[in-house]
Amino acid sequence: MLFYVLFIPHMLFALSAHEASHAYAAYRCGDDTAALLGRVTLNPLRHIDPLGLLAFFIIHFGWAKPVPVNPLRFKHAGRDNILVSLAGPGSNLAVGLVLLLAMLALHAFVGTAVEWSGPALAFLLVGAQLNVGLCFFNLIPVPPLDGSHILMEILPREITRKLEPLMGYGSYLLLGLVLISSFGFPLFELLVWTPVRLIISLALGDQVLADAFLSLNSFLKP
């Protein structure tokens, strides 16, 4: 329960930023479908899928309501589809980097001696891990994740024609990847958590990262 105290605010903001960024990018590219539905907002009530939210608590894997996009309204179809697809993961990476910078500043100017600084470091670490993790997870090229839309735009047309029938089975493919990872094959470890750990360790350095994990463990096991 203590972990969810740290996790829930970040999860709500991360999903909202992700979907709002898709909606805003689509609007700038000429498609106002999501904007007219009020999706260009950080209000989580506009983005949260109740079933996806429940899944976060049960299986630690969830989702938000996807932003409706009409590629036919884009000014430059292929390029804009890539930009809109990148906007969501890009927003999560940006939020994660801001949180990492906040951790560096907190550690440099306050350290862990002040009573509230430890929980603050733990809170920022959870948010950074979640946001950077969401970035790389959504870049996996499996439908309906953003990476699949990017892949379909950059592959030669003759290959995408062969892959298009599989797009309708994307949810099953993604579930299969989750099950494969849960049975010991380190797929998500390689695609998601390895780059997450690399970015966080490079950004923070050994001392700040060690202090942040100590603070997190102390918060969860007082």
FIDRENTOR-59606 format. One record per residue: residue in three letters; x, y, z of N, C-alpha, C in turn. Coordinates in steps of 0.001 Angstrom, whole numbers, plus 500000, padded with zeros to 6 digits. Layout:
<nodes>
ALAXYZXYZXYZ;...
</nodes>
This chain:
<nodes>
MET500831498789500000500000500000500000500863501258500000;LEU501992501212500731502869502378500748503434502656499349;PHE503726501585498598504243501788497243503211502505496382;TYR501930502143496527500908502783495709500726504251496067;VAL501058504627497285501033506046497654501999506832496773;LEU503144506216496469504114506848495579503732506678494111;PHE503153505532493785502960505148492386501749505818491725;ILE500625505877492429499377506319491804499453507727491227;PRO499962508728491960500027510070491346500867510095490075;HIS501989509397490089502835509359488894502139508634487755;MET501468507536488050500798506770487014499706507602486338;LEU498901508305487134497837509137486572498416510239485692;PHE499489510872486176500078511962485389500770511427484138;ALA501480510297484259502209509744483119501260509355481988;LEU500172508678482323499202508288481295498521509509480684;SER498205510499481507497555511713481006498487512484480090;ALA499755512629480488500723513336479648500918512609478325;HIS500964511280478383501152510472477173500009510701476180;GLU498780510546476650497636510664475743497412512115475309;ALA497593513066476216497434514481475854498461514892474801;SER499663514347474880500693514667473892500334514110472523;HIS499785512901472485499277512371471213498223513313470632;ALA497277513716471475496181514558471012496688515905470511;TYR497618516511471249498145517821470848498956517720469562;ALA499775516667469448500563516488468230499655516290467020;ALA498587515498467191497642515298466092496978516621465693;TYR496635517421466691496022518728466421496967519615465620;ARG498236519644466014499211520471465305499464519953463890;CYS499220518665463684499436518076462364498188518137461485;GLY497102518710462003495915518916461187494689518127461561;ASP494798517217462526493656516395462929493157516858464303;ASP491978517452464339491440517973465600490428517025466242;THR490414515759465807489451514786466339489560514676467856;ALA490752514429468362490946514273469807490758515592470542;ALA491162516697469912491015518013470554489549518328470787;LEU488698518010469825487263518289469966486632517419471052;LEU487260516309471369486769515427472434487350515788473793;GLY488125516871473845488681517320475115489864516515475602;ARG490610515906474685491726515047475099493054515804475194;VAL493086517080474786494311517860474948494292518464476356;THR494453517631477341494379518049478739495135517049479602;LEU495617517537480744496278516655481705495308516130482750;ASN494039516416482578493019515910483492492892514389483305;PRO493271513599484303493256512131484121491872511571483865;LEU490824512273484293489466511772484072489134511682482582;ARG489844512462481763489624512426480312490318511242479640;HIS491260510638480333492109509639479695492032508252480311;ILE491662508158481583491760506884482279490675505913481813;ASP491092504695481510490185503588481221490003502818482530;PRO488765502710483059488580502045484363489149500638484413;LEU488980499867483333489507498510483311491037498531483292;GLY491593499433482511493049499549482471493623499994483797;LEU492899500878484499493336501331485816493307500175486816;LEU492244499384486766492136498228487659493248497226487385;ALA493600497061486111494654496109485747495993496501486355;PHE496237497811486494497485498254487108497637497687488520;PHE496525497645489253496585497191490640496638495670490750;ILE496048494970489766495963493512489854497194492840489249;ILE497560493251488038498671492587487338499842493528487074;HIS499759494770487571500819495767487392501073496054485913;PHE500025495984485111500104496255483680498753496811483263;GLY498727498051482794497441498658482463497539499576481267;TRP496485500355481054496417501209479873495427502341480102;ALA495510503349479242494551504450479235493691504335477978;LYS492684505205477877491866505225476659492717505756475509;PRO492817505025474413493625505529473292493008506788472690;VAL493871507674472242493425508906471601492974508597470171;PRO491766509008469777491339508779468393492104509690467426;VAL492646509093466392493441509832465406492945509475464012;ASN492792510488463173492389510287461784493550510690460877;PRO494386509736460448495563510079459632495210510752458315;LEU493974510580457848493585511195456576493558512719456674;ARG493534513251457882493493514697458068494874515295458304;PHE495891514458458344497245514971458531497694515757457307;LYS498536516754457538499069517563456438500082516774455622;HIS500906515973456304501906515121455652501774513728456278;ALA501031512858455637500539511627456262501622510804456949;GLY502637510371456216503640509496456800504422510160457911;ARG504943511343457627505738512056458632504924512357459874;ASP503703512845459682502878513241460821502461512047461666;ASN502236510914461019501884509718461786503036509322462713;ILE504274509463462235505437509174463076505530510182464212;LEU505329511464463917505424512500464942504378512297466037;VAL503153511990465629502084511770466613502381510530467455;SER502896509496466816503225508268467547504366508494468530;LEU505342509315468150506479509595469026506118510534470166;ALA505054511315470006504720512334471001504438511732472371;GLY503727510614472412503395510000473695504621509500474445;PRO505414508589473830506640508147474498507602509288474790;GLY507663510267473864508547511408474077508170512213475306;SER506864512356475550506419513087476737506811512356478006;ASN506697511034478004507095510259479183508597510343479430;LEU509387510306478362510831510439478526511179511812479086;ALA510505512853478579510767514207479061510417514345480547;VAL509260513806480933508860513863482347509865513100483201;GLY510289511929482727511265511146483473512572511895483668;LEU513048512575482621514301513321482728514164514506483679;VAL513011515171483666512771516277484605512813515768486044;LEU512210514607486289512227514027487636513641513648488060;LEU514434513145487118515824512810487436516627514070487765;LEU516392515153487026517057516424487332516637516934488709;ALA515362516759489039514884517172490359515568516358491457;MET515796515073491197516506514237492169517940514731492371;LEU518602515070491266519971515579491366520016516868492172;ALA519078517776491891519047519052492601518752518842494083;LEU517795517962494376517446517697495778518625517102496534;HIS519295516161495899520429515515496555521582516492496758;ALA521788517380495760522911518312495844522695519384496906;PHE521466519870497026521219521017497910520671520627499284;VAL520064519442499379519458519041500652520091517765501188;GLY520417516819500284520944515536500726519846514675501331;THR520226513782502215519242512896502854519160513141504357;ALA519792514215504815519810514480506258518475515028506753;VAL517777515792505908516501516369506298515424515293506274;GLU514503515351507205513530514269507392512704513988506149;TRP512334515041505413511435514844504274512172514511502978;SER513504514686502961514228514529501706514276513073501239;GLY514351512127502181514352510720501802513080510294501091;PRO511892510540501695510650510226500987510513510965499659;ALA511023512205499598510945512958498344511785512287497260;LEU512980511838497627513822511121496666513144509841496202;ALA512536509116497132511833507880496783510683508165495825;PHE509931509227496098508805509604495244509277509937493831;LEU510347510713493729510869511101492416511433509895491672;LEU512082508967492390512645507781491746511554506908491139;VAL510470506694491866509361505890491340508801506529490070;GLY508626507840490080508109508529488902509048508456487719;ALA510345508591487976511314508521486888511328507131486264;GLN511329506096487096511313504725486575510059504464485750;LEU508922504903486264507658504665485565507636505361484215;ASN508005506635484175507917507396482931508913506916481880;VAL510158506682482285511142506184481313510757504780480862;GLY510215503979481788509755502648481423508604502684480424;LEU507658503584480642506539503719479699507014504144478318;CYS508022504999478285508574505428476997509048504228476196;PHE509917503418476780510486502297476026509475501178475806;PHE508552500990476745507515499981476542506661500322475328;ASN506269501592475214505409501983474099506135502022472766;LEU507456501985472793508211501939471543508411500518471026;ILE507961499502471777508020498126471275507139498043470023;PRO507653497541468912506898497574467647505846496482467533;VAL504927496449468494503828495483468475502520496261468625;PRO501531496038467748500247496732467897499604496390469227;PRO498912497309469870498598498668469422499582499714469945;LEU500791499312470329501754500253470885502257501215469806;ASP502766502356470264503195503397469339504299502929468405;GLY505160502058468896506263501575468076505804500882466809;SER504620500255466849504119499564465660503754500559464561;HIS503195501716464937502843502737463939504098503327463309;ILE505126503521464126506384504048463597507008503039462637;LEU507013501765463051507600500722462211506881500623460869;MET505558500690460884504793500563459638505050501725458684;GLU505448502857459215505729504014458362507125503969457755;ILE508071503342458450509452503374457955509804502132457132;LEU509004501070457238509269499874456446508833500080454995;PRO509459499392454058509003499460452660507545499012452542;ARG506850499585451570505418499339451426505100497875451194;GLU505944497147450456505647495740450176505689494903451453;ILE506495495315452425506548494597453697505348494954454564;THR504978496237454590503847496640455428502547496007454949;ARG502416495784453644501202495123453136501072493712453692;LYS502203493037453868502171491684454425501904491701455927;LEU502317492779456597502145492863458043500780493395458464;GLU500105494118457584498836494750457940497790493775458476;PRO497668492553457943496675491625458518496938491291459978;LEU498193491409460413498522491088461806498124492198462775;MET497886493405462251497602494539463124496350494298463963;GLY495395493576463417494163493315464154494347492341465304;TYR495469491630465306495756490672466377496795491214467355;GLY497018492533467301498068493131468107497905492909469593;SER496679493018470091496457492839471529496832491439471983;TYR496552490438471127496910489065471473498424488874471437;LEU499075489516470448500528489445470369501171490069471607;LEU500616491218472031501164491901473201500952491058474457;LEU499768490466474584499514489587475725500466488402475712;GLY500744487879474526501688486775474419503083487174474882;LEU503498488388474546504805488870474992504848489004476508;VAL503744489490477090503675489608478549503785488234479198;LEU503068487251478648503110485900479208504490485269479055;ILE505121485489477888506465484950477664507439485520478686;SER507333486834478933508218487469479903507954486963481312;SER506671486713481627506334486253482976506819484834483236;PHE507082484060482161507548482683482336509074482564482238;GLY509749483692482365511198483618482507512021484099481341;PHE511423484273480149512211484793479035512331486307479198;PRO513559486850479284513731488258479678513476489252478551;LEU512300489167477922512022490039476791511888491495477233;PHE511017491746478224510854493110478701512101493606479419;GLU512830492690480005514103493056480635515036493671479598;LEU515099493062478411515986493535477359515462494800476690;LEU514176494825476397513603495923475615513252497143476448;VAL512933496941477714512445498054478534513386498372479688;TRP513599497399480581514279497729481827515775497925481673;THR516390497307480675517817497557480457518072499014480070;PRO517365499575479075517580501001478784517128501924479911;VAL516087501522480661515649502349481798516765502450482828;ARG517332501319483200518411501321484194519626502099483697;LEU519925501961482405521076502660481837520886504172481918;ILE519717504655481510519457506096481526519481506639482948;ILE518820505938483864518742506426485244520115506409485905;SER520887505363485681522212505299486310523151506338485724;LEU523071506582484408523911507601483795523513508996484262;ALA522220509225484427521744510547484828522079510863486282;LEU521954509878487155522086510136488586523488509882489129;GLY524184508905488588525451508508489179525222507538490326;ASP526278506872490738526160505797491722525662506284493077;GLN526194507414493561525868507849494916524413508271495041;VAL523945509101494108522550509565494170521600508393494004;LEU521914507481493079521050506324492853520997505433494091;ALA522143505207494717522172504382495921521360505020497039;ASP521518506327497240520761507022498280519262506994497989;ALA518900507093496689517483507077496323516861505719496614;PHE517578504635496295517054503297496567516990503021498065;LEU517970503504498814517912503369500266516707504096500826;SER516446505282500292515286506057500743513982505345500403;LEU513938504750499202512732504015498795512511502805499696;ASN513579502057499968513441500888500846513039501296502266;SER513589502409502733513240502880504067511779503315504149;PHE511281503898503029509882504327503015508942503129503007;LEU509307502103502214508431500937502085508512500013503292;LYS509675500038503981509837499174505151510343500004506323;PRO509476500879506869509921501769507942510243500988509216;
</nodes>
